């Protein structure tokens, strides 16, 4: 027969909390990677000339978060302007 004590309740709460934290970190990491991959492929498939594609791709590789953020804020707008 299983004895339910405060210690087992605390242990269960720690396990559930740890699993929730692990799930949250995993989702955050996947979102981070998806953000960078989307920026990288977005820069390579844009209508910019080949030189600017290489510059944006290198910027995204060298400074992943900042490069991807700059691509979505500035680079896509300049690529759209270059297309017209």
C-alpha positions in Angstrom: 0.0 0.0 0.0 1.3 3.4 -1.0 1.6 5.9 1.9 0.8 9.4 0.7 2.8 11.9 2.7 3.8 15.5 2.4 7.2 14.4 1.2 5.7 12.4 -1.8 3.5 15.4 -2.6 6.5 17.7 -2.6 8.5 15.3 -4.8 5.6 15.1 -7.2 5.3 18.9 -7.3 9.0 19.2 -8.0 8.8 16.7 -10.9 5.8 18.4 -12.4 7.5 21.8 -12.1 10.6 20.4 -13.6 8.8 18.9 -16.6 6.9 22.2 -17.1 10.1 24.1 -17.1 11.7 21.7 -19.5 8.7 22.0 -21.9 8.8 25.8 -21.7 12.5 25.9 -22.4 12.1 23.4 -25.3 9.3 25.5 -26.9 11.4 28.6 -26.5 14.4 27.0 -28.1 12.4 25.7 -31.0 10.9 29.2 -31.5 14.4 30.7 -31.5 15.7 28.3 -34.0 12.7 28.7 -36.3 13.1 32.5 -36.1 16.7 32.3 -37.2 16.1 29.7 -39.9 13.1 31.7 -41.3 15.3 34.8 -41.5 18.1 32.9 -43.1 16.0 31.3 -45.9 14.0 34.5 -46.2 17.1 36.5 -47.0 18.3 33.9 -49.5 15.0 33.7 -51.3 14.4 37.5 -51.4 14.6 39.6 -54.5 17.9 41.3 -53.5 21.0 40.9 -55.6 23.4 38.1 -54.8 25.8 40.3 -53.0 23.2 41.6 -50.5 21.9 38.1 -50.0 25.4 37.0 -48.9 25.7 40.0 -46.6 22.4 39.3 -44.9 23.1 35.6 -44.7 26.5 36.2 -43.1 25.0 38.7 -40.7 22.3 36.2 -39.6 24.9 33.5 -39.1 27.4 35.7 -37.2 24.8 37.4 -34.9 21.8 35.0 -35.0 19.2 36.9 -33.0 20.3 40.4 -33.9 20.8 39.5 -37.6 17.4 37.8 -37.8 15.7 40.7 -36.0 17.3 43.2 -38.3 16.3 41.1 -41.4 12.6 41.1 -40.4 12.6 44.8 -39.5 14.9 46.3 -42.2 15.9 43.7 -44.7 12.5 42.5 -45.9 11.4 46.1 -46.3 14.4 46.9 -48.5 13.9 43.7 -50.5 10.3 44.6 -51.1 11.4 48.1 -52.2 14.1 46.6 -54.5 11.4 44.4 -56.2 9.4 47.4 -57.3 
